[in-house]
Amino acid sequence: MVRRTIALLLTLALLFLASGAMAAMAWRTETPAQELLKEYITRANQFLAEQGEQEINSLFELYTRFAELGITAHPDAGQAEDVQIHVELFYDALNRLELRTSDLSRFSRIAAAFLWALSPETTSVEEALQVPAERANQALKEPSTSFEDEVEELNGTVSRVYYAYRPDQYRDGDNWMEMTIVFPLSGYGLDGGVVTGVTETKGPDTYSDHDAEYEGYFSQDDYSHLEVFPSATPEPDSAAAGYEYAP
């Protein structure tokens, strides 16, 4: 009886802390999707609290089409830290969620919170943790080798989950682990099942010493870069080539 009382008090304390973290965030419920997001994050925070993990406690931006959230050292922080959450919204449904963290030791619990929150009545803690833990362990065993699931962005009838690992993505020594959830279409509900994507393994995201000496844009990244090639000015075959410039 005493143990049950203690367990009940502990659960109530965790829920109280979770509600406090939620209260600190400036929620807006102007659309059905914003209302769904608040409920979804509330369930995820319940899981995090029960697992002894810090809860989602900062809401940076919330609009009708997207939201930016995070787990920060202090509630309602002004900027994201090493746990970042981006959510895209339809008017009446959640579209997709992207979780990113540079703390791989926390990834499995945080990712599992979002998976458990899809269907808390039918998903066990062990089931929610299984795949995120496997993917995090894969990254920890081969920290210099990236991997990425090919994301199918169109919404279907069930939730789909994809993972990615990007070592030293910004060349600052931080390795980023990601999970993407593509939610089902409006009317199907979040708890209709979960499908995990297929991994496409890439080569190691490492850079040679020659590359490290170069300061500027890198051809290895996903952004375009400017290349300037020396040439005669003016061009030999241009009309300006025969013009004498005064000293």
C-alpha positions in Angstrom: 0.0 0.0 0.0 2.8 2.4 0.9 4.6 1.6 -2.4 1.5 2.3 -4.4 1.0 5.6 -2.6 4.6 6.6 -3.3 4.3 5.6 -6.9 1.1 7.6 -7.3 2.7 10.7 -5.7 5.7 10.4 -8.0 3.4 10.1 -11.1 1.5 13.2 -10.0 4.7 15.1 -9.4 5.9 14.2 -12.9 2.7 15.3 -14.4 2.8 18.5 -12.4 6.3 19.3 -13.7 5.2 18.5 -17.3 2.2 20.8 -17.0 4.5 23.5 -15.6 6.8 23.2 -18.7 3.8 23.4 -21.0 2.3 26.4 -19.2 5.6 28.3 -19.7 5.2 28.0 -23.5 3.0 30.5 -25.3 0.6 28.1 -27.1 -1.9 29.4 -29.7 -4.9 27.3 -30.7 -6.3 29.3 -33.6 -6.5 26.2 -35.8 -7.3 22.5 -35.2 -3.7 21.6 -36.1 -2.3 23.9 -33.4 -4.7 22.3 -30.9 -3.5 18.8 -32.0 0.1 19.9 -31.7 -0.4 21.0 -28.1 -2.0 17.7 -27.2 0.7 15.7 -29.0 3.6 17.6 -27.2 1.7 17.1 -23.9 1.8 13.3 -24.4 5.4 13.4 -25.4 6.3 15.3 -22.3 4.5 12.8 -20.2 6.8 10.1 -21.6 9.9 12.2 -21.1 9.0 12.9 -17.5 8.4 9.2 -16.8 11.8 8.3 -18.3 13.6 10.9 -16.3 14.4 13.0 -19.4 14.1 16.8 -19.6 10.8 17.9 -21.2 10.1 20.0 -24.2 10.1 23.4 -22.6 10.6 26.1 -25.2 8.3 27.2 -28.0 10.2 29.6 -30.2 7.7 30.1 -33.0 4.1 28.9 -33.6 2.2 29.9 -36.7 -0.6 28.2 -38.7 1.8 26.4 -41.0 4.8 25.5 -38.7 6.2 25.5 -35.2 9.7 25.6 -33.7 10.3 24.0 -30.3 13.2 22.7 -28.3 14.5 21.3 -25.0 16.6 24.0 -23.4 18.5 24.4 -20.1 16.0 27.0 -19.0 12.3 27.1 -19.9 11.0 29.4 -22.6 14.6 30.1 -23.9 15.3 32.6 -26.6 17.1 30.3 -29.0 17.5 26.6 -29.7 20.2 24.5 -28.2 21.2 20.9 -28.8 17.6 19.5 -29.1 15.6 21.1 -31.9 12.1 20.3 -33.1 10.5 21.6 -36.3 6.8 20.8 -37.0 4.9 21.5 -40.2 1.2 21.9 -40.0 -1.9 21.7 -42.2 -5.0 23.6 -41.1 -6.6 20.6 -39.4 -3.8 18.0 -39.1 -0.1 17.6 -38.4 2.0 17.3 -41.5 5.6 16.3 -40.4 7.9 16.6 -37.5 11.7 16.8 -37.6 13.7 16.1 -34.4 17.4 17.0 -34.4 19.9 16.6 -31.5 23.7 16.7 -31.2 23.5 14.7 -27.9 23.3 11.1 -29.1 23.0 9.8 -25.6 19.5 11.4 -25.3 18.3 10.7 -28.8 16.6 7.3 -28.2 14.5 8.6 -25.3 13.4 11.8 -27.0 12.6 10.1 -30.3 10.7 7.4 -28.4 8.6 10.0 -26.7 7.2 11.2 -30.1 6.6 7.6 -31.2 4.9 6.7 -28.0 2.7 9.8 -28.2 1.3 8.7 -31.5 -0.6 5.9 -29.8 0.0 5.8 -26.0 -2.8 3.3 -25.4 -1.2 0.6 -27.6 2.5 1.3 -27.6 4.7 0.2 -24.8 7.8 2.0 -23.6 10.0 -0.9 -25.0 8.4 -0.7 -28.4 8.8 3.0 -28.6 12.5 2.8 -27.7 13.5 -0.1 -29.9 14.2 1.5 -33.3 15.5 4.8 -32.0 18.0 3.0 -29.8 19.1 0.8 -32.7 19.8 3.8 -34.9 21.6 5.7 -32.2 23.8 2.7 -31.5 24.6 2.5 -35.2 25.8 6.0 -35.1 27.8 5.5 -31.9 29.5 2.4 -33.3 30.5 4.2 -36.5 30.7 7.9 -35.6 32.3 9.0 -38.8 29.9 7.2 -41.2 26.6 9.0 -42.0 23.3 7.3 -43.0 20.0 8.6 -44.1 16.6 7.1 -44.9 14.9 8.3 -48.1 11.9 10.4 -46.9 8.6 10.0 -48.7 7.0 13.4 -48.0 3.5 12.7 -49.2 1.1 11.9 -46.4 -0.6 8.5 -46.4 -2.9 6.6 -44.1 -0.3 5.8 -41.4 2.6 7.6 -39.7 6.0 7.0 -41.3 9.3 7.4 -39.5 12.7 8.0 -41.0 16.2 8.5 -39.4 19.4 10.2 -40.4 22.9 10.7 -38.9 25.1 13.6 -40.0 28.6 13.6 -38.5 30.3 17.0 -38.1 27.6 18.5 -40.3 28.6 22.1 -39.7 32.3 21.4 -39.2 32.2 22.3 -35.6 32.7 18.8 -34.1 29.0 18.2 -33.4 27.4 15.1 -34.8 23.6 15.4 -35.5 21.0 12.6 -35.2 17.6 13.1 -36.8 14.2 11.6 -36.8 11.4 12.6 -39.2 7.8 11.6 -38.8 5.4 12.1 -41.7 1.9 12.1 -40.2 -1.1 10.5 -41.8 -3.7 12.5 -43.7 -6.5 14.3 -41.8 -9.2 11.8 -40.8 -7.0 8.8 -40.3 -5.7 9.7 -36.8 -2.2 9.4 -35.4 -2.6 5.9 -34.0 -3.2 4.0 -37.2 0.2 2.4 -37.2 3.8 3.3 -37.8 6.0 2.4 -40.8 9.8 2.8 -40.5 11.7 3.9 -43.6 14.6 2.0 -45.3 18.1 3.2 -44.6 20.3 4.4 -47.5 23.9 4.3 -46.2 26.3 6.9 -47.5 30.1 7.2 -47.2 31.9 8.7 -44.2 31.5 12.4 -43.7 35.2 13.0 -43.1 37.4 15.6 -44.7 41.1 15.5 -45.8 43.8 17.7 -44.4 43.9 19.5 -47.7 40.2 20.3 -47.4 40.7 21.5 -43.8 43.2 24.1 -44.9 40.8 25.7 -47.3 38.7 28.5 -45.8 35.4 29.1 -47.5 32.7 27.0 -49.0 33.2 23.3 -49.4 32.2 21.3 -52.4 31.2 18.4 -50.1 28.2 20.3 -48.7 24.7 20.6 -50.1 25.0 24.2 -51.0 26.2 25.8 -54.2 29.5 27.6 -54.1 31.2 30.2 -56.2 34.3 29.3 -58.3 36.4 32.1 -59.8 38.8 31.2 -62.6 41.7 33.5 -63.7 41.2 34.8 -67.3 42.5 37.7 -69.4 40.8 41.0 -68.9 39.5 42.0 -71.3 39.0 38.8 -73.2 41.4 38.5 -76.2 38.6 38.1 -78.7 36.4 40.9 -77.3 36.0 44.3 -78.9 37.6 45.9 -75.9 40.9 44.0 -76.4 42.3 46.5 -78.9 41.4 49.6 -76.8 44.4 51.4 -75.2 43.7 52.5 -71.7 45.4 55.8 -70.6 47.8 55.4 -67.7 
